[in-house]
Structures are given as structure tokens and as C-alpha cells.
Amino acid sequence: MNRHLFLLAIAQGLFLTNNVTFIAINGLVGLSLAPVSWMATLPVMGYVVGGALSTGLVAKSQQRFGRKGSFQLGLLVALLSAALGAFAVLTQSFWLLVTATVVAGYYSANGQLYRFAAAELCKPDYREKAVSLVMAGGLIGAVIGPNLAIQTKSLFGMPFAGAYVALMVVAALSMAVMSNIEFPPVPVAKADDAGGRPLSVIMRQPVFVIATLAAALGYGVMNLLMAATPLAMQVCGLPFEDTAWVLQWHVIGMFAPGFFTGHLIKRFGVLTIMGIGVALNAACIAVALSGTDLHQFLLALFLLGVGWNFLFTGSTTLSMKAYTAAEKNRAQAAINFCVFATMAFTSFASGALVTSQGWAWLNWGSLLPVAVTGAGLLWLKFRSSSDPKVS
């Protein structure tokens, strides 16, 4: 853990502070402003749709300005979109709020690359641990995010307007942290440099297919259940403070394993750890279906977080076997586009399903992507049994 990795872990934590606060408040603010209840999670959906639409722009900015310049541009967008969100709440404009979250998606698309950048700040044989440790920085978001939402809930006389203002401060702080990180320079392209293989060739590799599938569906299931939790808990009569506590432990589950996930991957293999992540997702659904008391929400969301960590850290590590340094911007943009597209669908579906069909049916529906992910990992395990680098 060198100084630059440490600072990148802090930046990851501030990025997750933004994400957790958005998840905690956007659905509730959306519900209070939306013309009809099923549109409540459109602001959550807007965040990930914006991320999906931004992946190509972010890839180009990474190529042109390098990691640091592109990340700072994303943070500037975060600051401006938070200001727009605060104005939307103060003026009670639902569609302006949705616009603010779509714009904020550009920052999200940038922040999703922090984990890939971690592998560039260390020696090659340490990259699994570097990715895992930087993701562990998300614990900062687990602590700050829910408490930020609670403490700023009533500022400015309008529910949650203060939270968006606070996120402006978080973005400014993250810009200060990022300014002290030095990333490897962007390689100078030669006139005869083809820049690696075409994206279509990279994407046809079994390793790339399963890494992308696990990242997208793992994030999709996590987002489907997490985005619906504040609405489900409100329907069950639980106060916002309980919701914030559940989300806090969910994010702890997401990022606390980062201190040892890299070691587990090195010890037992990436596919094994990803398989455990699938099993933890199934356990989460089983707990969620057992009842709607506070402790059941808490345990289910904690298991969901740990399962996501194993799947997402594993898929990030696995994907690095599928592309070279010259191909990284295109390959990483393709992975993140699939992740954001899946998240966009699940963000919309979570609000529509939980308000129309209920929490139980939402969980039953989550079993399908969990099963597909597990089947994909088994397929790659058998296919790659002769290749110890993959398994």
C-alpha cells in the first residue's frame, strides 16, 4: 500500500459517499416529487443511465487527458450536478432532479474506473490486492454516506436539499485528494501502433464474456435490491434512521472484505471466490424472503454487500486477463457500459416492482440473474480446467 494507492482508496471512499447518499435519498425524494408512485426510482435510474451514456466519453477523456485529468473532470461534474440536485429539491422539480442525476452519471462512470487504476499503481503481482484494497476504501462511504443523509436531512427547510449541498463539499474534497495522486503517464502512441485488437475480438473471449456477465449481473442484483430497500422499509413502517443504518451495514459488507478479498483470490482462485459471491447472493434472498423485520433487512443487505464484493472484485481481476495495456480503455469502457445498462434496467424495475408487486416478488425475481451468473462461472470453470491462470 503505497501513498498513491492510499489516496486512491480515499477517493474511492468519497465516491461511495456520493453513491450511498444518492441511494439513501433519491428514491425517497423521487417518491415525494414524482407524478405517480412507480416513477419514484427514476432519479436512481437517471444516475446509472447517465453512467451508461458516459462510458464512451469517459474512455475518450481517459485516452486524451490520462487518469488524473479525466478523474478531476468527473469530480467537477459531480460538484455541479449536486448543486443542480439541491436546486431541484428547493424548487420541487421532479424532472430537474432526474436531469441532475443523469448528469451525475458522468462522475459515476469515472469513479467506476478507480478500481482499474489501482492495478496501475503497483507491481503486476500485487494487482489483485491493490484492486481489493482500493475498493476497501468504500468503507468511508459506509460511515459517512448514511450519516450525511441523516444530519443534513432538514437543512434549508426542504427535506434532503442539504444532502445535495453536502455532496458538493464531498466532491471538492475529493478533487483535493486526487490532485496529490500521480498515475503512470499515458503511453505515447506511435504512427504504426494499431492499438491492440479490435473490441469485437476482445469481447468474444470466454474470460471477457464471463467477467462482464458477473460484473453486470452482480451489480444488477445488488442494485435491484438496494435501490428498493428504502421504499420497502418505508412501506413496512420503519423510520428513515433504520433505513440509513441498514444501508450503512450493506456498504460495510460491500467494502470491508476488500482488506482480504485479494488474498483469498490469490489463495483459492478467482472463480472460486466469485462462486462464493453467488452463494452469498442466494443466501441474501433467502433471508429477505423470511420476513420484513429490521434484523432481516439488515442481515439480507449485509450478505448482499459481501456477495457483491466477491463477485465484483473477482470480475475486475478476471477481466484483466482478457486485454493488454493498449486495449484497456476500450475494454474497460465496454465492461462498464454493460454494468451501467444493467443497473439502469434494475433501477427502474426496483421501483416499479416494489411499489406494484411487493418486496417478496422482487426477491423471487432476483433469483434468475443469480442462477445465470452461477451457471456462467461453472461453464468457464470446466472450460478452463486446463488453464490454471483463469481458474
N, C-alpha and C positions, 0 to 999 in steps of 0.2 A: 504494500500500500504506500505508494509514493505521494508526494504533495499534490500532484495534479489529479491523481485518482481520488484522493481525499476531497478535493474541491469539487470534482465532478459528482461525487456522491452527495455532497451538499446541494449542488444544483439539481440533482435528481430528487432530493427531498423537497426542495422548493417547488419543483414541477409537480410533484404529487400533492403538495399542499393545495395548489391550484385545482388539480383534478378532484381531490376528495371534497373540497369546499363546493365545487361545482355540482358534484353528485349529491351532496347533502342538501343543497338549497334549490338547484334548478328545477327539479321536479315539483317541489312544493310551491315555488314562485310561479312556475308554469301553471300549476293547478289553480292558483288564485287569480291568474290573469287570463287563462285560456277561455275561448268562447264556449267550448264543450269539454267535458272531463277527459275524454280519450286523447285529447291533444296535450295533456299535461306534460308528457315527457318529450315533446318536440324540442324544447331548449336543450335537453340532454342529447337528443338525436342530432340537433344542429351542430353540436360540438364535434361529434365524430364524422358527420358528413363533411364539415369543413376540413377535418383532418384528411379524409379520403381525397377530397378535391385538391388538397395542397401537396400531396406526396410528390407529384411531378415537379412542381415549383420548388419544393424543398430540395429535391435531388439536383436541380439545376443550380440553386444557390450554393449548395454544398460543393459542387464542382467548381463554381466560379470564385466563391469567397472563402472556401475552406470551412472546416468545422467551426472555428471560433466566430468568424464573421456571420455565418448562417445562423448559428445559435443565438447570437446577440440580436439579429434581425427578428427572430422568433419571439424573443423576450420583449422587444419593443411592441410587437403586435399584441402580446399578452397584456401589456400595460394599457394600450389604447382600447382593446376590446373590453377590459374590466371597467374602464371609465364609461364606455358605451352601455355596458350592462347596468351600472349604477344609474345612469340617466334614464334607461328604460324602466327601471323599477320606480323611480321618482315620478315619472310621467305616466306610469301604469300602462305602458305599451307592450303588449304581448309580442307582436311581430318584430318590434325593435329589439326585444330581448333575444328572440330567435336569431336575428341578424348578428347580434353581438357574439352569440355562442358559435355561429358559423365562422365568423372572422377569427375567433379564438382558436378554432381548429388548426390554423396555420402554426400556432405555437405548439399545439399538441403533436402535430406531425414532426416538428423539430425535436421536441422532447423525447419522442419515441426513438430517436437515433442516439441518445446519450449512452444506451447500453452497448451499441455497436462501437461508439467512440472509445469506450472503456478499454476494449481489446487493443486499441492502437496506442495506449499509454503504458504498455508493459511488454515484457518479452513474450514471444509466441507460446511458450509452455506454461504461461501463467494466465492465459486469456479467460479460461473458464472461471477462475477465481476472481479475476478483475471484473467480469460481467456481473457475477454474483454479488460482489462487494459493493459495486456502484448501485445495483438495484436495492441493496440493503439500506442505502441512503433514503429510500422511500419511507423509512420509519419516521423521519422528520415530518413527513406529511401526515402520518398516522396520528402523531401527537398534536401537531399544530392545526391541521385542517378542521377536524370536528370542533375543537375548542375555539378556533377563529370564528366559525359559523355561530356558535353559541354566544360568544362575547360581543359580537358585532351585530347580532340579530336585530336589535331595537334601535340602533343608531339612526339619526336623520329622520326619525318619526315614521319610517316606512319599513315594514319587515324585510330584512336581508339586504337593504340598499347598502348598509355599512360593510357588509361582507365583500361586495364587489369593490368598494373603495380600498378595503384592506388588501385585496388581491393586487391592486396597483402597487402597493408598498412591497408586497412579496416579489413582484416582477422586477422592481427597481433593485431590490436586494440581490436577486439572482443575477442581474446584469453586472453588479459589482463583483460577485463571486466569479462569474465567467470570464471577466476581464483579466483575472490572475491565472487562468489555465493556459498552458502552452501545448497545442496539439502539433503532431508532426506536419511538416509543410505539405501542401498539395503537390503531388508529382508533376513535373513539367512534361507535358505531352510532346512527343516527337512527331515529326511530319509523317513518318511511316508507321506510327503506332496505331493499330486498329482498335485499341481499347478493349481487347478481350473478345470473348464470344458474343454472338447476338443473344438478346434476352430470351428469345424463344428457345434457344438451345439450353441455356441455364435452367429455365423453368421446367424443362422436360426431365430433368434428373430426378430419380426417385427420392433421393435425400432432400432435394429442394421442395418437392411436392409435399412430403410428409412434414417437413419443418414448417412450411407455410400453413398447411392444414391444421397442425397442432396449435400454432400461434393464433390463427384466426378463430378457430372453434373454441380454443381455451379461453381466449379473451371474450369471445361472444357469449359463452355460457356465464362467465363471471359478470359481464356487463348486464346480461339479461336479468339476473337475479339481484345484483347490487342496485341497479337503477330502479327496480321495482320495490326494493325494501322500504325506503321512506314512505311510499304511498301505502304499502301493505301494513306497515306498523301504525300509520295514522288511522287506517280503516279499523284496525284492531283496538283502537283507543289508547295506544301507547304515546307518551309525550315525546316532543322533539329531542329532549335531553337523552332519552333512552335510544332514540334513533342514532344520535351522534355517537353515543357510546358503542353501539353495535358496529357502526361504520369504522370507528377507531380500531376496534379489535379485528375487524375484517382487514383493514390495511396493515395492521401489525402482522396478521397471518400472511399477507401478500409479500412483505418485505423483510421481516425478521429472519426467515430461513436463508436470506441472502448471505448471512455470515457463514453458512456451512453448505449450501447447495452446490457450490463449485467443488468443494471437497468430495461430496457424495457422487457427483458426476465423474470425477477423476477416479474414484474408488470402484464404483459399481457399473459405470457406463451410462451414457446419456439416455438411451432408450428405456433402460430400467427405471431411472428416476422419473422420466416422463410418464411411464406406465403407472407409477405410484401416484402421480398427479391426477391421472384419470380416475383411479380408485378413490381418491380423496374427494373428487367432484361428485362421484356417485354417493359417497357417504354423506356429503352435504345435503343432497337432495332427499336422502332417506330421513335425515334429521328434520329438514324443513317440512316434510310431509307428516311428521309425527305430531305436530301441533303448532300453535301460534303464540305461545307464551314467550316472554322476554328471553329466557335462557335458551329456548330453541332457535330463535332468530340469531342469538349471539353465537352459539356453537356452529350452526349451519354456515353463517357468514365467515367465521374463523376458518373452518375446514375449506370453504370455497377459496379463501385467500391463499392458504398453503398449497392447495392443489394448483391454483393458477401459477404460483411461483415456480413450482417444479416443472410445469408444462412450458411456461414462457421462457425461463432461464434455459431449459433444455433445448427448446426450439431455436433460440438465438444461437446457442453453441453449435447445434446440429447444422444450422444453415450456413455457418462459416466454412463448412467442408465443401460447399457447392459452388463457391465463386472465388475469384482471385482479387487482389487489391485493385486492379484496373476495372473490374466488373462490379465493385461493391456498391457504388451509388445507384446503378440501375437495379441490381438485385435487391438491395435493402428497400428501395422505393416500392418495388413490386410486392415484397412481403408486407410492408406497412399499408399499402393500398388494400390488400386482401383483408388485413386486420381491421382497418377503418370501415371498409364496406360491410363487413360482418357486424361490427359494432353499431353501425348506423341502422341496420335492419333490426338488431336486437334492442336498441334503444327505443325505437318506435314500438316494436312488438311488446316490450315490457309494460309500457303504459297502457296500451290497448288491451292486453290480456289481463293484467292485474285489476283493471277497473271494470272489465266486462265479464271475465271468466273466473277471476279469483286467484289467490296465491297458490292454491293446490294445483290447479291445472297448469299454471306457469311452470311449476316444478316438474310435473309429469312430462311436459313438452321438452324440458331441458335434457331429458334422458337420451333423446335421439342424437344430438351432436356429441354428447359424451361417448355414446356407443360407437359412433363413426370415428371419433378420434382414437379410441382404443383399438378398433379394427385396423386403422391405418398404421398404428405403431406395430401391431403384430405382423402385418404384411411386410413392413420394412425389416423387422427383426428376422423373419425367416428368409427374406430375400438377401439380407446382408450377413447371414450367419458365417459366411466365409471371409468377411471383411471386418476385422476387429476395430478398425478406425471408426466405423459407423456405430456399431453396437456398444 
